[in-house]
Amino acid sequence: MDLGDRRGPGAAPGLISATPKPGQEPRTGAEAGTPDPGALPDRRFLLCLYLVGFLDLFGISMVVPLLSLRVKSLGASPTVAGIVGSSYGILQLFSSTLVGCWSDMTGRRTSLLVCILFSALGYLILGASTNVFLFALARVPVGIFKHTLSISRALLSDLVSEKERPLVIGQFNTASSVGFILGPMVGGYLTELDDGFYLTCFICFLVFLLNAGLVWLFPWSDIKVNSTKTGLPLGKNRALWRKTDYEGQEGSPTPGSAARGKTAGPPWTEVMSTLRVMRSLLFSDMWDIFLVHLLMAVAVMLYYSNFVLALEERFGVSPKTTGYLISYSNALGALAGFALGPIMRLYEHNSHRILLHSNTLTLLLLLLYSTARTMAAVVLSSTLLCFSTVIGRTCVMDLQLTVGGARASGTLIGVGQSVTAVGRIVAPLLSGVAQEVSPCGPPSLGAALALVAIFIMSLNKPRSGGDGSDRLKSE
């Protein structure tokens, strides 16, 4: 079991393949290398997706920092507030994989619209909540359907080649992070006005409606035409277009579509088939990738879990100053996406090696932070940690999609989100136990988990092979 080039059937031509010359075989994304300028997906479509990511995090980051204050103002005890707060993570744990699988079945357009609209409804109810019950009720649709970013990343995976995927997803993460930087400032200003929480939630509701309108107006037909020209397999084409207004305009069958058409059946049959594929692949060949994902996610969460409190106890830094440091780190994290292109070229697009080195750097920085005696060391570790974690998250997602295959990209990204949700549940418990020992306990424990992740990656070195692809094809 290795973290390298184990590719499923989704390693099919993306939408970026150049139109072949007469007598030439069409080039796949991996074979084409760096695509010609005209071979990229419609730039408008990518920019629209980046805007969706920006608006999504801009809207929720206006509201999320205010949730603890709001539930306390409604009279909830700390225990009740903790239970209500954890409900979102628990719902995400179970819904991420299901919604990802559903987006593979029904198509990205439909799933994006449904998720955005139900999330908008949740924030509208949240703003109108006058008691703890309504507050908790409002978190249910958000916990189940707040998967806009996951589906958008799956759509990006459908559109670009394997070599371009880390760069494009990194740019998408950068655009989203900018929204996460600006949102809290706007929300903090609005909450000081009369009925500020309601006003903030209502504006968030309007932002989500704007996002839904943007998705509805996407140039989907242009992508449809491009997929026909480049010979995109029907299974992948349906992931974009099933149950859309453009399905009736589909061109002639592409290679391999006839074989897949024979297996078409009722929706529940397709769902069960997808779940069987997910079970056979994810929990056999891909256990190591998701375990590394979980360990590194928990390690980083432990670092942030008591960041404000630890700096106050260790160095006497005020929460206000720590807030500036966190904003500085978030801004650097947003810029880190632009470094992915040069790094990918330097490593010759070897995501496994980049992930191994970024995890090693994260381990060293966690150790530096845990043993720091001055604020200069803290600032240095915080600065570099922004880059290592952003690059690591992008590369582990790219490995999941490369090994599992883009045919079930929504399912794969959904499982990855479920793994992160497990981390959100486990990290606070581990952090509480570690803080009983020392303020440096959580990041020290995070460093230990990062070391385990590096050890697992070292044991599962990459190698070329197609066994994963052959097994999925047989199913």
N, C-alpha and C positions, 0 to 999 in steps of 0.2 A: 504494500500500500504506500503510494508515494504522492508527494505534493506537486508533481511535475506535469508532464504533458499527457495526462489521461483525458482523452477527449470523447465526449458523447456525440450523438448524431447532430447536436445543435451546431457543431462547428461547420456550418454550412455557409455558402456565400452570403455576405451581408448586402446591404443596399449600396455599398460603395464601390462595387466592382465596376471597372471600366468596361464599356462595350467592346467585345473582342473584334479584332480584325478578321476578315474572311480567311478561313482555314485555320484559325487559332482557336484553342479551347478557352472557354471563359476562365478567368483567374478568380480564385477565391480570395477572401480578405487576407488570409495568412500568406498565400502565395504571391499576392500582388505586391507585397512590401509596402513602401510608402506610396499612397495613391496619388494619381494625377489630380490637379486642382479640380477638374471637371468631374472627378469620380466621387466626390464627397456627396453625402446626402444634401438635400436642399438646405442651404444655410439658414433660411428662414425658420425651418422646422426645428433645428437645433436651438436657435435663439429663443424660439417660443417655449421650448422645454426648459431652457435655463431660466426664463422669466417665471414659469410655473413654479420651479423650485424656489426662486427668490421670494415670490409672493406667499408661498406656503409657509416658509419659516418666518417671514416678516409678520404674517398674521398671528401665528401661534406664539411667537416670542413677545408679542405685545401683552398677551394674557397670562402665559405660564408663570412669570415671576410674581404675579399678583394673586395666585391661587391660594397660597398659604394664608395670606392676610385676609382674603375674602372668606374662607371657610372658618377662620377664627372669629371674624366679625359676625358670623351667623350663629355663634354660640357653641361651636363644636369643641369638645375636649381634645387634648393632644392625641389621645388614643384613637378617637373617632376620625380626627383629621388624618392620622397616619393610615388608617384603613381605607378611607376615601382616596387618599393619594396613591396608595398601592393598587387600587382597582384598575387604574389605567394600564399599568405594567402587566397585570395578570391577564386582562383582556387582550393586550397586544401579543402576549405569549401564545395564546390559542388562535388568534385571528390572523396573524401574519402569514403563516403557511397556507391557511385556507383561502385567504384573499389572493395570495400569489398564485395558487393553483387555479382559482376562479378566473383570474385575469388571463391565464394561459388558455382557458376554455372559451371565455366569452369575448375576448379581445381587449386590447389596451384602452381603446377609446371609451367603450362602455364602462369598464371598471374604473377608469379615472373619473369620469363624470359622476358615477354613483358615489364613489368615495369622497369626492370633494363636496357634493351636495349634502350628504349625511353629516359630514364633519361640520359644515356650515350650520346645519340645524342644531348640532350639539352646542356650538358656541353661542348661538342665539338663545337657547334654553338656559345656558350657563349665565348669561347676562341678566336674564329675567328671574333667576333663582332667588327666592326669599327665605328659604330654609335649607337645612342640610340635605333633606331628601331630594329636593329638586336639583341641588348642586351635584349630588352623587348620580342622579338620573341623567344629568347632562353629560357626564363623563362616559356613559355607556356607548352612544353612537360614535363618539370620538375614539374611544378605545378600540372599537370594532373596525371602523372604516378609515382611520387616519393612516393611510398607506400611500398617500400621493407620491412621496419621494421614492418609495420602493418600486411602484409601478412605472414611474418615470425612468428609473434606472434600468428596469427590464426593457422598456421601450428603446432606450439608448443602446442597450445590448443587441436588440433586434436590428438596429440601423447601421452599426459600424463593424469594422473588422476587429479581430482579436488584438491586433497590434495597436489599433487606434483606441480601443475600448478604455484602457486605463486613463489616457489623456482626456477623452471626452467626458468620462464620469468624473474625473478630477475637476474639470472646468465646471461641470454641473454642481459639484459639491461646493466649489468656490462661490458660485452665484448664490447658492442657498445660504452659505455662511454669511454673506453680506446682509441678507435679510435678517439673520439671527443677531447681527450686530446692531442694526438700526431699530429693530422692533422694540427691544426693551426701553430705549430712550423715548420713543414715541409713547409707549404704554405708560412709562413713568410720568410723563407730562400730562397725559389725559386723565390719569387716575386722581390727580390733584384737583380736577374740576368737579362741579356738582354732579352726582351720579356718575362718577368717573369710571367705575368698574363696568356699569351697564354700557356706557358710551364706548369704552375700549372693546368690549365683546361685540357690540353692534358693528363697529368698524371692521373688526376681524371677520364677522359674518359677511360684510360687503366685499371684503378682500377675497374671500372664498368664492363668492358669487362671480366676481370678476375673473377669477381663475377658471371657474367652470365655463364661462363664456369664451375665454381664450382657448380652452381645450376644444370646445365646440367649433370654433372658427379656424382651428389648425388646418393647414393645407394638406389634409390627408390624401386627397386625390393625387397630388404630385408624387407622394411616396408610393402610392398604389401603382402609378405608371412606371416609376423607376424599378419596382420589384418585378414587374412583368418583363422589363427589358433585360434585367440581369439574371433571370432564371431563378428567382427566389423560390425555394421549395414551398409547396402549398401549405404544409403544416405551419411553417413560419408566417406565411402570408395571412393565414387565418388568425394567427395570434394578433395581427394588427387590425384585421378587417372584419372578422366575424360579426354578424349582426349590426353592420353599419349600412348606411344608405348606398355605399359604393359597391357592395358585394355583387350586385347584379351586373356590374360592368367588368367583371373579372375576365382576363384574357384567356388564351388557350392554355391547356394544362401544361405544367412544367414537369421536368423530369422527376420521377418518383411520386408524382401526385396520384397516379392511378392506383399504385399499391396502397397508398394511404386511404384513398377513397373507398377501398373495399372494406376497410375496418370501421368506417363511419357507422355510428349507431345512435341510440338515444343519449341525451346529455348525461344521465346518471352512469351509463356505461363508460363514457369518456372520462368522467371524474374518477371512477374506480380504477380505470386503466392508468390514469396519471398518478394516483396514489400508490398503485403497485410499483410503478417505475420509480417513484420517489423513495419508497421504502427499500427497494432492492439496491438502488444506487447510493442514496445519501447515507444510509446506515451500514454500508459495507465498505465501499471504496472511499467514501468521503468523510469517514468519521474523524480522521486526523485533521483535516482542514477545519471542520467545525469545532473540534476541540481546541485547536490553536486560536480560532476566532474567539471562543468563549474565554479562554485563559487571558488573552491580551485585552479583551473588553473589560473583564473584571479587574485586571491590573490597573488600567487607566482610570476606571471608576473609583478604585480605592485611593488613587492619588488625589482625585478631586473631592472625595467624600468629606474630608475634614480640612480642606485647604485653608479656609478662612480662620477656623479655630486654631489650627496648628501654627499658622504664622503669628497669630495674636499671642499664643502661649510661648512660642519659641523665641520670637524677636520683638514682641510688643507692637506689631504692626496693626494699625486700625483697620476695621472692616472697609472703610472708604478707600484707603490706599490699596487694600487687597482687591477691591472691585476694579480699580484702575488697572491693576496687573492682569486681572482676568480679561478685561476688555482688550488690553494689549495682546494677550495670548490669542483671543478669538480673531482679532484682526490679522495676526500672523498666520493663523490657521487657514483663514480665507485666502491669503496670498500663496500658501503652500501648494495649492492646486496648480499654479502656473509653473512650478518647478518639476512637475511630473514629466513633461515632455522631454526636457534635457536628460533627466534621470533615466527614463525608459530607453533613450537612445544610447546613453552611456553603458547601460547594462544589457544592451541588445535585446530589449523587450523580454527579459527573463524575470517574470513576476515572482517566481519562487525565491530567486537570489535577492531581489530587492526586499521582499518581505522578511527574509532571514536577517538581512543587515539592518533593516529598520527596527525589527524587534530587538536585535542586539543593542542598538543605540537607545531604544526605550528602556531596556534593562539598566544600562549604564547611567542614564539620566535619573531614573528612579532611585538608584543607589546614591547618586550625587545629591539629590534633593533630601534624601533621608539622613545623610551625614553632614549636610551643609551647616557651617558655623556662621556664615554671613549672608546678608540679603543678596549680595552680588552673585553668590553661587545659586541661590534660589531663582533669581531672574535669568541667569544663564541656562539652568535646567528647564525652566518654564518656556524659554524662547525656543530651544532646540526640540523640546518635547512636542511642540505644536506641529513641527514638520514631520517628525518621525511617526506620530500617531495618524496624521492625515494620510501620509503615504502608505502606512501599514493598512489602514482601513480600505483604501482603494485597491491595493494589491491583493488582499485576502478575498475581496469581492470578485476581482478579476480571475483569481484561481478557481473560485467556486463555479463561475460561469464557463471557464475553459474546460475544467474537468467534467462538469455535469452536462455541458452542452447547452447552447442558447435556445433549444427547442422548448425547454421548460424553465426559461430564465425567470419568469415570475415566481414559480414554485421555489427555485433555488434562492432567490433574493428573499422570499418570504421566510424560508427556513432560517436564513441568516439573521433576519430581524427577530425571529423567535429565539435564536441563540442569544442575541443581545438582550432581549427581554428577560431571559433567565439570569443574565448577568446583573440586570437592574434589581432583580429580586434578591440575589445572593450577596451582592456587594455591600448593601447596608448592614446585613447581618455580620459579615466578616469584619467590616469596618468597626462596628460597635465592639466586638470582642478584642480586636487589635488595639483600639484606643484605650482599653482598660490597662494595657501594658505600658504604652507610651504614645505621645502625639505623633511620633515617627512610625508607629506600628503599621497603619494602613499602607503607606507607600512601601515600607519594607516588605510587607506581605505581597504587595503587587510585584515587587522585584523578584520575589521567589516564584510567583506564578509565571512571570515572563521567562524566567530561566527554564521552567518546565516546558513552556511552549517552544523555546529554542531547541531544547533537547529532543522534543518530538519531531521538529522539522529536520534536525540533523540525522535522525534515524530514518526518516522517509525522504531520501534524496530523490530529486527528479530523474526520470529516465523516459526515453521515448517508448511509446507503446500504444496499441489501439484496443486493448482488452476491454476497456470500459465501453467503447463504442460498439464493439461486436456484441457484447452482452445486451446492450439496450436495443440494438437492431433486432436481435432475436426475439425481443419482447414485443 
